[in-house]
Amino acid sequence: MGARDMDVDTTSRAWMLEPIEYHRDFEALLATPDGLVEIRDRAMALWNSGDPVVRSYVERLEVDPDGWRCECEDTHLVEWYRVLMAPYLIPMPALPAPDLVRHGLPLLGWHVAEARRLARGREVVTLAERHLDDDALERLRLRFGWNHKGWLDHDDLLDTLHRLCRLERTDFRDLRGLVPVVDSVFQVFEQAATKPDHVLLVLSAA
């Protein structure tokens, strides 16, 4: 497969999240007697927010706000966990074509799974596992499942940047269409790496 044969996804969006503050606030709220109600109400307010930064994020999440009005239970906790990140996010440039990254990097030596992770991010449950206490985590983990992507940590960004810097011109001899793809990865990850205490959140079309 050549680079020109790959489909372009132009709907990717990205933000930086300071995970320690967010998860500390989330688990403290969840631990209160009316925490689940408060979390649900905050999620509803954010879903209905007119703030353009909030809207650019929540409108890309696969959630069921109609169901929230009828049920205030852990069934929706994963959705609320993701929605409540919105006020903590800093918008930043996203990869313009994550599908090109996913299909193109293996042609340059990346493992298919590595390329997919860089394009779509890690499973979000692993972000919760890294930052939530056991009680909060268990309530989420039971309902998370998989295919809730994506985020990348600072090491993901640095490792990719170092590997990109080691590429040679000869690596692109028959893959000239990948040059702008690699350039876009480098530019986005380089900017994100300037915030080492943050993680990169990415949302893009499947």
Backbone bond lengths (Angstrom), bond angles and torsions (degrees), N, CA, C in turn:
res aa  C-N    CA-C-N  psi(-1)  N-CA   C-N-CA  omega(-1)  CA-C   N-CA-C  phi
1 M - - - 1.479 - - 1.526 109.37 -
2 G 1.307 118.13 128.18 1.451 122.10 176.19 1.509 111.13 -90.55
3 A 1.336 116.75 163.53 1.463 120.19 -178.17 1.509 111.65 -61.29
4 R 1.327 117.88 -33.27 1.459 119.40 -176.08 1.530 112.02 -73.53
5 D 1.351 117.27 -10.96 1.455 120.58 -179.55 1.525 112.72 -88.43
6 M 1.331 117.77 -3.48 1.454 120.89 -173.58 1.514 111.20 -89.23
7 D 1.330 116.11 145.40 1.461 121.91 177.56 1.518 110.11 -77.56
8 V 1.328 116.07 143.43 1.455 121.31 -179.29 1.523 109.76 -101.04
9 D 1.333 116.63 131.13 1.462 122.81 174.66 1.519 107.14 -104.53
10 T 1.324 116.80 113.48 1.465 120.70 -176.69 1.518 111.63 -104.19
11 T 1.323 117.38 15.64 1.467 119.99 -174.97 1.525 112.84 -110.64
12 S 1.302 118.04 18.14 1.456 121.46 -179.42 1.527 110.84 -75.06
13 R 1.338 116.16 142.88 1.457 122.13 175.09 1.523 108.94 -135.11
14 A 1.326 116.25 154.53 1.463 119.55 -175.86 1.525 110.67 -146.38
15 W 1.332 113.97 153.00 1.463 121.94 178.67 1.517 108.07 -147.64
16 M 1.330 115.67 159.98 1.456 121.59 170.01 1.523 108.44 -101.90
17 L 1.332 115.85 140.59 1.464 123.01 179.36 1.516 108.92 -128.69
18 E 1.340 116.19 130.31 1.461 120.52 171.66 1.527 105.98 -86.05
19 P 1.329 118.95 103.36 1.461 120.77 -166.15 1.523 115.14 -74.54
20 I 1.314 117.89 -29.14 1.467 119.29 -175.90 1.521 110.39 -67.20
21 E 1.317 117.14 -48.56 1.468 120.46 179.59 1.526 110.49 -62.05
22 Y 1.323 117.09 -46.22 1.459 119.05 -178.03 1.526 111.49 -60.40
23 H 1.309 117.98 -49.93 1.454 120.57 -175.93 1.526 112.01 -68.66
24 R 1.324 117.35 -33.75 1.461 119.94 175.23 1.524 110.28 -61.30
25 D 1.324 116.62 -45.45 1.464 120.63 -179.69 1.533 110.87 -67.29
26 F 1.323 116.81 -40.51 1.465 120.45 -178.16 1.521 111.35 -64.25
27 E 1.315 117.24 -48.49 1.460 118.69 -176.54 1.524 111.67 -71.05
28 A 1.343 118.03 -31.78 1.463 120.28 175.77 1.519 110.37 -65.05
29 L 1.308 117.05 -41.09 1.463 121.17 178.44 1.522 111.00 -66.53
30 L 1.313 116.65 -43.30 1.464 120.74 -178.64 1.526 111.53 -63.69
31 A 1.333 117.64 -29.48 1.463 121.76 -175.91 1.527 113.28 -79.00
32 T 1.329 118.28 -12.09 1.460 120.30 -179.80 1.529 110.52 -75.51
33 P 1.346 118.02 159.19 1.481 120.05 -177.58 1.530 113.69 -56.61
34 D 1.318 117.76 -38.52 1.477 121.22 179.92 1.530 111.46 -106.36
35 G 1.326 115.52 25.45 1.455 120.06 -173.11 1.510 114.26 -59.80
36 L 1.319 117.93 -41.64 1.455 120.42 -177.52 1.528 111.29 -65.87
37 V 1.332 116.06 -39.18 1.464 119.98 177.05 1.521 110.00 -64.05
38 E 1.340 116.73 -44.16 1.459 120.57 -179.71 1.526 111.19 -63.95
39 I 1.317 116.20 -40.87 1.463 120.22 178.23 1.526 109.87 -63.22
40 R 1.329 117.06 -44.43 1.463 120.23 178.65 1.515 111.22 -60.96
41 D 1.331 116.68 -44.53 1.465 120.43 -178.12 1.527 111.26 -65.74
42 R 1.320 116.87 -38.53 1.470 119.51 177.30 1.524 110.69 -66.44
43 A 1.325 116.38 -40.21 1.463 119.65 178.02 1.527 110.76 -61.97
44 M 1.324 117.05 -41.97 1.462 120.39 178.28 1.523 110.90 -62.52
45 A 1.343 116.34 -43.15 1.462 119.86 179.97 1.524 110.69 -63.02
46 L 1.315 116.98 -41.24 1.464 120.15 179.31 1.527 110.87 -68.17
47 W 1.325 117.12 -39.24 1.458 119.92 178.50 1.525 111.56 -60.88
48 N 1.329 116.09 -34.36 1.466 121.04 -179.10 1.522 113.48 -93.59
49 S 1.328 116.86 4.19 1.457 120.83 -177.11 1.529 111.60 -66.18
50 G 1.325 115.29 146.80 1.457 120.46 174.42 1.512 112.61 -96.62
51 D 1.324 117.58 0.18 1.465 121.16 179.06 1.526 109.30 -63.48
52 P 1.331 118.51 125.90 1.471 119.80 -174.61 1.529 113.39 -63.91
53 V 1.323 118.11 -32.96 1.464 119.88 178.69 1.525 110.07 -68.20
54 V 1.328 115.69 -45.06 1.464 120.06 177.90 1.528 110.35 -61.91
55 R 1.327 116.67 -45.38 1.464 120.65 -178.35 1.532 111.22 -62.78
56 S 1.322 116.81 -40.41 1.463 119.50 -177.82 1.522 111.37 -62.69
57 Y 1.320 116.22 -24.18 1.462 121.06 179.37 1.526 111.71 -90.48
58 V 1.334 117.40 -56.44 1.472 119.13 -170.91 1.524 112.29 -67.15
59 E 1.339 117.71 -28.58 1.457 118.76 -178.68 1.528 112.34 -69.88
60 R 1.326 117.65 -13.82 1.467 121.34 177.78 1.525 112.99 -94.20
61 L 1.333 117.82 -7.03 1.458 120.90 -179.37 1.528 110.63 -82.88
62 E 1.314 116.22 144.97 1.461 121.40 175.76 1.529 107.76 -90.64
63 V 1.326 115.42 91.32 1.462 121.74 -177.28 1.525 109.39 -132.58
64 D 1.347 115.08 169.00 1.462 121.28 -176.87 1.523 109.47 -125.80
65 P 1.332 118.67 76.29 1.468 120.05 -176.84 1.516 113.77 -63.07
66 D 1.318 118.92 -25.55 1.464 120.07 176.96 1.522 110.94 -62.80
67 G 1.333 116.28 -36.44 1.454 120.11 179.10 1.509 113.57 -71.14
68 W 1.335 116.84 -24.29 1.462 119.86 -178.88 1.531 111.38 -63.53
69 R 1.328 116.54 -33.59 1.470 119.75 -176.23 1.527 111.38 -67.10
70 C 1.309 116.11 -27.99 1.466 120.28 -175.86 1.521 112.65 -95.00
71 E 1.305 117.77 -24.13 1.454 121.49 -174.09 1.519 110.56 -132.16
72 C 1.318 115.61 127.14 1.462 120.49 172.62 1.523 106.94 -118.46
73 E 1.319 115.56 79.09 1.457 121.21 -176.78 1.518 109.35 -147.60
74 D 1.321 114.86 172.77 1.460 120.30 -173.65 1.526 113.38 -63.40
75 T 1.320 117.85 -13.25 1.466 120.92 177.97 1.524 111.60 -51.86
76 H 1.329 116.38 -35.50 1.467 120.90 -176.28 1.527 112.85 -102.26
77 L 1.328 117.44 9.88 1.459 119.81 -170.91 1.525 112.73 -64.22
78 V 1.320 117.33 -37.00 1.465 119.80 178.82 1.526 110.50 -64.28
79 E 1.334 116.70 -41.88 1.469 119.81 177.77 1.529 109.85 -61.17
80 W 1.321 117.33 -44.25 1.465 120.49 -178.14 1.525 111.22 -68.19
81 Y 1.321 115.87 -36.80 1.471 120.41 175.96 1.526 110.86 -56.77
82 R 1.311 116.64 -41.98 1.459 120.39 -179.37 1.527 111.74 -74.66
83 V 1.329 117.10 -42.10 1.461 120.37 -179.07 1.521 110.86 -64.22
84 L 1.328 117.57 -39.66 1.463 120.55 -176.15 1.525 113.22 -68.85
85 M 1.315 118.17 -7.95 1.465 119.99 173.41 1.523 112.11 -70.78
86 A 1.329 117.29 -21.21 1.466 121.56 -168.73 1.531 114.19 -51.17
87 P 1.358 120.52 -46.73 1.471 118.96 -177.59 1.527 113.87 -69.82
88 Y 1.321 117.30 -11.77 1.460 121.51 -176.85 1.532 112.17 -97.06
89 L 1.322 117.61 1.70 1.459 121.24 -171.30 1.520 112.81 -93.31
90 I 1.326 114.52 144.87 1.464 122.64 173.65 1.525 107.16 -115.03
91 P 1.335 118.94 114.74 1.471 119.74 -179.06 1.521 111.79 -63.20
92 M 1.311 115.65 146.97 1.463 121.10 175.72 1.521 109.31 -152.18
93 P 1.324 117.69 165.36 1.467 119.68 179.22 1.525 111.11 -60.66
94 A 1.320 114.84 143.32 1.463 121.24 178.82 1.527 109.65 -107.59
95 L 1.323 115.40 165.42 1.458 119.25 171.89 1.519 108.70 -61.59
96 P 1.329 118.89 125.13 1.461 120.23 -177.09 1.522 113.53 -70.37
97 A 1.327 116.98 -20.36 1.468 119.71 -176.20 1.524 109.88 -148.11
98 P 1.337 117.64 74.47 1.473 119.16 -178.33 1.522 113.98 -59.83
99 D 1.329 117.98 -30.11 1.465 118.53 178.16 1.528 111.34 -66.48
100 L 1.326 116.96 -34.14 1.466 119.28 175.66 1.519 110.85 -66.54
101 V 1.329 116.67 -36.43 1.462 120.73 176.08 1.527 109.60 -64.88
102 R 1.315 116.37 -46.28 1.464 121.39 -176.65 1.526 111.58 -62.44
103 H 1.325 116.64 -40.68 1.460 119.67 -178.74 1.530 112.82 -89.21
104 G 1.336 116.38 -25.20 1.455 119.13 -173.65 1.509 115.07 -85.28
105 L 1.326 118.28 -39.41 1.460 119.73 -176.22 1.527 113.63 -61.18
106 P 1.353 119.29 -35.55 1.473 117.18 175.62 1.527 113.54 -60.09
107 L 1.321 117.36 -27.17 1.470 120.05 176.76 1.520 111.39 -69.94
108 L 1.335 116.54 -15.79 1.461 121.88 179.34 1.524 112.10 -106.98
109 G 1.332 116.63 9.84 1.452 119.78 173.45 1.518 116.54 111.34
110 W 1.336 118.05 -8.02 1.455 119.98 177.21 1.525 110.19 -72.82
111 H 1.316 116.48 146.12 1.461 119.96 171.46 1.524 108.27 -67.33
112 V 1.327 116.74 149.53 1.466 121.28 -178.70 1.527 111.14 -56.76
113 A 1.328 117.03 -42.32 1.466 120.53 -179.30 1.525 111.02 -66.11
114 E 1.333 117.44 -37.26 1.466 120.79 177.83 1.526 110.56 -64.09
115 A 1.312 116.01 -45.49 1.461 120.57 -178.95 1.521 111.06 -63.60
116 R 1.320 116.55 -40.88 1.464 120.41 178.32 1.532 110.57 -63.57
117 R 1.327 116.92 -40.76 1.460 120.31 179.51 1.520 111.31 -64.64
118 L 1.310 117.72 -41.61 1.459 120.28 -179.95 1.525 111.61 -67.12
119 A 1.322 116.90 -33.32 1.462 120.76 -179.41 1.518 112.51 -77.53
120 R 1.329 117.57 -39.25 1.468 122.26 -172.41 1.518 113.71 -110.28
121 G 1.321 117.00 -17.88 1.452 120.31 -177.99 1.518 112.45 93.09
122 R 1.319 114.44 167.14 1.465 121.35 176.50 1.523 110.13 -76.23
123 E 1.335 116.28 164.83 1.458 121.09 173.92 1.523 109.43 -63.09
124 V 1.322 116.96 133.63 1.456 121.15 -175.17 1.524 111.62 -66.83
125 V 1.334 117.85 -25.67 1.458 119.30 177.04 1.527 111.08 -58.48
126 T 1.329 117.41 -30.73 1.463 119.46 179.49 1.522 111.99 -71.64
127 L 1.326 117.81 -25.09 1.463 120.88 173.58 1.526 109.69 -69.22
128 A 1.331 116.31 -43.21 1.467 120.50 176.75 1.523 110.38 -63.39
129 E 1.315 117.54 -41.33 1.465 120.96 179.56 1.520 111.84 -61.16
130 R 1.302 116.10 -33.05 1.459 119.82 -177.92 1.531 112.56 -75.43
131 H 1.335 117.46 -27.87 1.469 118.86 -167.88 1.526 116.20 -121.66
132 L 1.320 119.66 -18.60 1.465 120.18 -177.24 1.520 111.48 -92.71
133 D 1.346 116.14 152.53 1.457 119.93 174.20 1.523 109.18 -72.51
134 D 1.325 115.61 170.48 1.464 120.10 -171.53 1.525 112.72 -61.79
135 D 1.333 117.53 -41.98 1.467 119.86 -176.62 1.522 111.59 -63.48
136 A 1.328 116.08 -49.22 1.464 119.63 179.60 1.522 111.28 -65.42
137 L 1.317 116.05 -40.40 1.461 120.29 -177.71 1.522 111.81 -62.65
138 E 1.325 117.84 -43.22 1.461 120.15 -178.44 1.522 111.50 -63.51
139 R 1.325 117.37 -36.94 1.459 119.85 178.56 1.529 110.89 -64.81
140 L 1.322 117.19 -34.22 1.461 121.10 178.58 1.523 112.00 -80.19
141 R 1.325 116.31 -44.84 1.458 120.43 -172.13 1.528 111.75 -59.63
142 L 1.311 117.20 -36.39 1.458 121.14 -179.39 1.520 112.24 -60.50
143 R 1.342 117.07 -22.42 1.468 121.01 -173.47 1.529 113.05 -117.17
144 F 1.308 116.01 -1.32 1.459 118.19 -174.33 1.521 112.32 -73.66
145 G 1.323 117.13 -51.97 1.449 118.22 -171.17 1.529 109.62 66.56
146 W 1.340 115.13 -158.32 1.456 120.72 179.94 1.524 109.56 -123.28
147 N 1.298 114.29 177.27 1.464 123.38 -177.32 1.519 112.31 69.41
148 H 1.345 116.05 28.68 1.463 122.04 167.23 1.535 106.23 -105.23
149 K 1.312 116.56 88.86 1.455 120.50 -178.09 1.522 108.19 -103.71
150 G 1.295 125.61 161.83 1.418 122.80 9.16 1.539 108.30 -159.86
151 W 1.294 115.48 158.51 1.455 122.12 176.79 1.520 107.76 -153.72
152 L 1.314 115.77 156.59 1.457 122.92 176.20 1.515 108.41 -134.17
153 D 1.326 116.43 141.01 1.460 118.84 178.98 1.528 110.46 -94.63
154 H 1.325 115.37 178.32 1.464 120.48 -175.15 1.524 111.01 -62.60
155 D 1.326 117.77 -37.90 1.460 120.07 179.14 1.529 111.69 -65.29
156 D 1.326 117.02 -37.23 1.473 119.68 175.34 1.520 110.54 -56.78
157 L 1.327 114.85 -44.91 1.462 120.12 -177.83 1.527 111.16 -65.48
158 L 1.343 116.41 -48.67 1.467 120.02 -177.39 1.522 111.56 -65.10
159 D 1.323 117.06 -42.65 1.468 119.46 180.00 1.523 111.10 -61.15
160 T 1.334 115.99 -40.21 1.465 119.32 179.63 1.521 110.96 -68.09
161 L 1.325 116.91 -43.34 1.462 120.10 179.14 1.532 111.20 -60.38
162 H 1.328 116.91 -43.75 1.462 119.90 179.32 1.530 111.03 -63.07
163 R 1.310 115.92 -39.70 1.462 119.30 -179.34 1.527 111.11 -69.83
164 L 1.318 116.89 -38.60 1.465 119.72 177.19 1.522 111.29 -63.21
165 C 1.320 116.16 -37.64 1.465 120.04 -179.30 1.531 112.03 -66.25
166 R 1.310 116.82 -21.42 1.466 120.03 -179.62 1.528 113.25 -87.27
167 L 1.324 116.55 -6.06 1.464 119.05 177.72 1.526 110.21 -66.91
168 E 1.304 116.37 145.27 1.464 122.97 178.41 1.523 110.02 -108.54
169 R 1.328 115.59 159.79 1.467 119.33 177.42 1.516 111.62 -57.43
170 T 1.319 115.87 -35.08 1.462 119.41 -177.95 1.530 111.66 -64.70
171 D 1.328 117.51 -22.83 1.460 120.29 178.58 1.530 111.70 -65.08
172 F 1.336 115.79 -21.17 1.467 120.64 -176.49 1.523 112.24 -104.83
173 R 1.331 117.10 13.21 1.467 119.91 -173.51 1.530 111.58 -54.56
174 D 1.307 116.99 -45.23 1.473 120.60 -179.96 1.520 111.85 -108.33
175 L 1.329 116.02 15.64 1.472 120.86 -174.63 1.527 110.65 -135.50
176 R 1.315 116.20 43.88 1.464 119.55 -174.95 1.533 111.88 -61.54
177 G 1.331 116.97 -28.15 1.455 119.65 178.66 1.520 113.53 -65.89
178 L 1.335 117.11 -15.94 1.460 120.36 179.46 1.526 113.17 -84.84
179 V 1.319 117.71 -10.46 1.468 119.94 -178.68 1.527 111.32 -58.76
180 P 1.337 120.62 -51.00 1.468 119.30 178.45 1.529 112.71 -65.86
181 V 1.328 118.00 -29.02 1.463 120.69 177.51 1.520 109.99 -64.96
182 V 1.322 116.11 -48.74 1.467 120.88 178.91 1.522 110.57 -63.72
183 D 1.324 116.92 -40.29 1.470 120.13 177.94 1.522 111.07 -59.93
184 S 1.337 117.41 -40.73 1.461 120.05 -179.14 1.518 111.22 -67.31
185 V 1.331 117.43 -39.79 1.462 120.34 176.45 1.521 109.88 -60.83
186 F 1.319 116.20 -45.83 1.463 119.83 -177.98 1.527 110.94 -62.00
187 Q 1.310 117.68 -45.55 1.462 120.77 -177.88 1.523 112.18 -64.10
188 V 1.336 117.13 -44.86 1.467 120.55 -179.33 1.521 110.80 -66.64
189 F 1.327 117.02 -46.89 1.461 120.37 -176.76 1.528 111.01 -69.98
190 E 1.323 117.27 -34.96 1.467 119.96 178.38 1.530 110.33 -63.04
191 Q 1.334 117.19 -42.72 1.458 119.98 178.43 1.524 111.30 -66.60
192 A 1.332 116.77 -42.74 1.462 120.23 180.00 1.519 111.58 -64.45
193 A 1.322 117.20 -33.06 1.459 120.99 -177.39 1.522 113.13 -70.41
194 T 1.325 117.71 -10.73 1.463 119.63 177.17 1.521 111.82 -73.34
195 K 1.325 117.83 -8.26 1.472 122.37 177.03 1.536 108.40 -116.90
196 P 1.319 117.67 79.47 1.468 119.99 -173.83 1.513 114.78 -67.03
197 D 1.332 118.00 -17.79 1.469 120.52 179.08 1.536 111.95 -93.38
198 H 1.319 116.97 7.45 1.464 122.14 179.02 1.532 109.38 -113.49
199 V 1.328 115.07 163.96 1.462 121.23 168.32 1.522 108.23 -114.34
200 L 1.316 114.69 156.58 1.467 121.25 178.62 1.511 108.81 -94.73
201 L 1.332 116.49 121.64 1.464 121.61 173.07 1.512 108.97 -97.75
202 V 1.322 116.51 135.70 1.463 120.94 179.98 1.531 109.16 -131.92
203 L 1.321 115.22 138.18 1.465 121.78 173.97 1.520 107.51 -132.78
204 S 1.309 115.70 128.85 1.462 119.28 179.35 1.512 108.95 -148.83
205 A 1.326 115.78 167.11 1.450 120.68 179.38 1.514 110.23 -63.07
206 A 1.323 115.74 149.88 1.476 120.03 -179.34 1.516 110.53 -67.53
